Amino acid sequence: MGRRRGIMSDRLKEEIAKELGFYDTVQQEGWGGIKSRDAGNMVKRAIEIAEQNMQKGRS
């Protein structure tokens, strides 16, 4: 089975990692080096951003 393609762009993931304070880990160890809690927080933040963008689109 092939590897699943990510939905978030690398740029968005990097921006969120910087915002949440674990981008240095990503640079040193790659995405596999982050804690599962950080990954969850990253997804939560991405959803918040998407919801904000949807609200802007409705205005």
SESE-843215 format. One line per field, with one value per residue (C-alpha): x, y, z; residue number from 0. Coordinates in Angstrom, 2 decimals, decimal comma. Example, Ala and Ser with C-alpha at 12.3 -4.5 7.8 and 13.67 -1.06 7.14 Angstrom:
<pts>
u: (12,30 | 13,67)
v: (-4,50 | -1,06)
w: (7,80 | 7,14)
nr: (0 | 1)
</pts>
This chain:
<pts>
u: (0,00 | 1,36 | 2,01 | -0,87 | -0,37 | -0,72 | -3,51 | -1,62 | 1,09 | 4,63 | 4,59 | 1,45 | 2,87 | 6,10 | 4,22 | 2,11 | 5,15 | 6,87 | 3,75 | 3,46 | 7,17 | 8,44 | 9,87 | 13,42 | 12,59 | 11,27 | 14,48 | 16,68 | 14,72 | 12,10 | 8,35 | 8,77 | 10,56 | 7,65 | 5,52 | 2,05 | 0,64 | 2,38 | 1,01 | -2,49 | -2,11 | -0,90 | -4,02 | -6,23 | -4,62 | -4,96 | -8,69 | -9,00 | -7,29 | -9,57 | -12,66 | -11,48 | -10,91 | -14,38 | -15,90 | -14,04 | -15,42 | -18,98 | -18,65)
v: (0,00 | 3,44 | 6,25 | 8,67 | 12,16 | 14,92 | 17,43 | 20,33 | 22,01 | 21,89 | 25,67 | 25,62 | 22,86 | 24,82 | 28,02 | 26,22 | 24,45 | 27,82 | 29,31 | 26,42 | 26,40 | 23,03 | 23,93 | 23,47 | 19,81 | 19,47 | 20,95 | 18,66 | 15,40 | 15,77 | 15,44 | 12,01 | 13,60 | 15,65 | 14,50 | 13,16 | 15,97 | 18,53 | 16,79 | 16,93 | 20,60 | 21,25 | 19,62 | 21,53 | 24,83 | 23,96 | 23,36 | 26,71 | 28,45 | 26,69 | 27,69 | 31,31 | 31,30 | 29,88 | 32,63 | 35,27 | 33,75 | 34,06 | 37,74)
w: (0,00 | -0,95 | 1,42 | 1,91 | 0,59 | 3,18 | 2,94 | 4,52 | 2,49 | 3,82 | 4,14 | 6,30 | 8,50 | 8,97 | 9,83 | 12,42 | 13,89 | 14,28 | 15,86 | 18,33 | 19,13 | 17,92 | 14,51 | 15,81 | 16,47 | 12,92 | 11,54 | 13,63 | 13,54 | 10,80 | 11,23 | 12,81 | 15,74 | 17,03 | 19,94 | 19,22 | 21,35 | 19,11 | 16,02 | 17,49 | 18,36 | 14,82 | 13,37 | 15,81 | 14,76 | 11,06 | 11,60 | 13,38 | 10,46 | 7,95 | 9,94 | 10,08 | 6,32 | 5,75 | 7,90 | 5,89 | 2,71 | 3,98 | 4,92)
nr: (0 | 1 | 2 | 3 | 4 | 5 | 6 | 7 | 8 | 9 | 10 | 11 | 12 | 13 | 14 | 15 | 16 | 17 | 18 | 19 | 20 | 21 | 22 | 23 | 24 | 25 | 26 | 27 | 28 | 29 | 30 | 31 | 32 | 33 | 34 | 35 | 36 | 37 | 38 | 39 | 40 | 41 | 42 | 43 | 44 | 45 | 46 | 47 | 48 | 49 | 50 | 51 | 52 | 53 | 54 | 55 | 56 | 57 | 58)
</pts>
